[in-house]
Amino acid sequence: MPVTLSEFRSGMRALAAPVNVITTAIAGERGGLTATAVISLTAEPPQLGVAVNKANGSLKLIEKAGIFAVNVLTHDQLDIGNVFAGATDARGEARFKVGTWATMVTGAPVLKQAKANFDCRVITCFELSTHVLFVGMIEAVRVNAAADPLLYADGCYGGFVRKESREFAQQLALQALELNTAAVFDSPW
């Protein structure tokens, strides 16, 4: 017998994940959503998966466009994540007023300041209860090695803290206090 919904949610909250903005575009129309359900699938060929709730307005746009980009947010891009999560009144094109956007190979919007961008072409998809899992062939990737990712765990936003980065840990704690959001990190101090 499967676990209850409450047990499932409790367990999944313990699974720390990068916060990503998934974007797509077709015929001048852009759309996007915030998601943590992004997985590496295969290295050869380079593929990843993105799970999108069937109720999300961007799902149909991804299906029509056949392309998407995964934009891994940096620790200081919570505002962008909130906009694409629907925490503001911004919808559709208005969401792209935050951040600086460009394209790479497929034409899907990529956030220039992201920790990483994965520009993908949909090769297949699977319906899974409340979500659709899009499998994308990665056609281009860009990495900002100097940036630290924004993470989500235990219902809180936080960041990855390297043991040698005491200043970053202090900065993250201050940002969390300012945002009234708990920081998630393991610190030896």
N, C-alpha and C positions, 0 to 999 in steps of 0.2 A: 504494500500500500504506500503511495507517495506521501511525502510530508505535507503538512497543512500550509496554506498560504502564509500564515503568520510565521511558521518555522522557516519557510523558504526565504521570506523577506529578511528575517533576523540573520540568517546565515549569509545572505548576499550582501548585507550591509557591512559585514566584516571583510569583504573582499575589496581591497583598495584598488582603484582603477583611475587611469588618466581621464581627464575631462576633455572631450572632443567636440568640435562643431563639424557636423556632416553637411556638406553643401552640394548643390547641383544646379544646373542651368540648361534651359532649352529655349530656343527662339526668343532670346532676350529676357526671359523670365527666370529669376533666381529664387532659390529657396534653401532653407536649411533648418537644422535642429541640433540640440545638444544631446550627446549620447556618451555613455560609458561602455556600452555593449559593442566593443570593437575587438576583434581577435585576429591574431596572426594565424594563417592557415598553412601555407606552404611557402618555402623559399625558392623552390624550382618546380614550376614557375612561381614568381612572386605574387601571392594572392592573400587577401585579407577578407574578413567578413564583418558586416555591420548589421545589427538587428534594429529594425525600425518598427515602432508600434503602428498597427494598422489604422489607428485613429489619427495619426499625425498627418497633417496636411502636406508635408513634403514627400510622403511615400509615393503618391501618384506621380509627382514630378520626377522622382528618381526613376520610377518605372518607365515613364515616357522618354526621358533623356537618355537613359542607359549609361549614365556616367555619375560619379560622385567623387568628392574629395574628403579625406579625413584630415582635419586640422587639429593637431594636438595642442591644446592651450598651454600657455606658460603660467607660472604661479601668479602673475600680476594681470591676468586677463579674465578674472571672474566676471567682470561687467559684460564681456562679450558672451560668455557662457550663459549668463542670466538672460540676456536679450534673446538668444536663440532657443532658450528653454521656455520662452513664453512668459517670463516673469515681468515683462513690460508690455506696453500696448503695441509695440512694434510688430508688424506682420509683413511677410513677403519681402519685397525690395527694401522696405524701411529698416529691416534688420541689418542690412549691409552698410548702414551709416556709421556703425562702430567698426573700428579697425581699418586697415588698408588692404584692399583686395586686388588680386591679379588672377591670371590663369597660367597654366603650364602647358600640358599636352592636350588633354581632352576637352578643355573649355569650362570645366567645373571651377567655381571660385575657390581660390586658395588665399588664406590669411598670411600676409607677408611676414608678420612678426611671430608666427606660431613656433612652437618647439620643433614640430615636424609637419610636413604636408605629404600626404599620399594621394596622388592623382590616379583615379581608377576608372576602368571601364567594366560595367556589369557583364559577367559571363554567365551567371545563372542566379536563380533565387529560389528559396524554399519557404512555403507558408508554415509557420510554427505557432499554432494557437492564436495568440493575440499579436504576434509579430511576423514580419517577413525578414528573412536573413538574406541579404544581398551579398553575393560573392563577387569580389572585384579583382580584376587583373591590374596590378600596380604598373602604370605606364611611366610614372615619374615620381621621384621622391626628393624632398629637400629637408635638410636637418639643420637646426640652429643649435650647435653643440654647446654654446655658452649659456643657453636658457635652461631653466628648471621647470618641469611640468607642474600643472595644477592637478591635484589628485582629489578623489572623493572617496570617503570611507566613513562608516558609522554615522551617516547622515550629516557629515561635515566636509567642508572643503579644507584642503591643506596643501602641503608641498613636500617634495622629497628633500630631505636634508642629508647632505653628505657629512660624515663625521668630522671632516676637516673644515666645515663651513659654519662656524659659530655665529658669524655676522649674519648669515642668511637665516639661521634659526631665530635669531633675535628679531630680524626684520619681519619674518613670517608671523611671529607671535604678535608683533605690533600691528600688522595688517589685520590679523584675526580680531584683535580687540577693536580696531577701528570699524571693521565690517560687522562687528557683533557676531562673528562666526568662529567656531572653535577650530584651531589649527591641529592637524594630525601629523605628529612627528615623534620619532623615537630619538631622544637626545641623551647622551651620556653625561650631561652637565647637571 
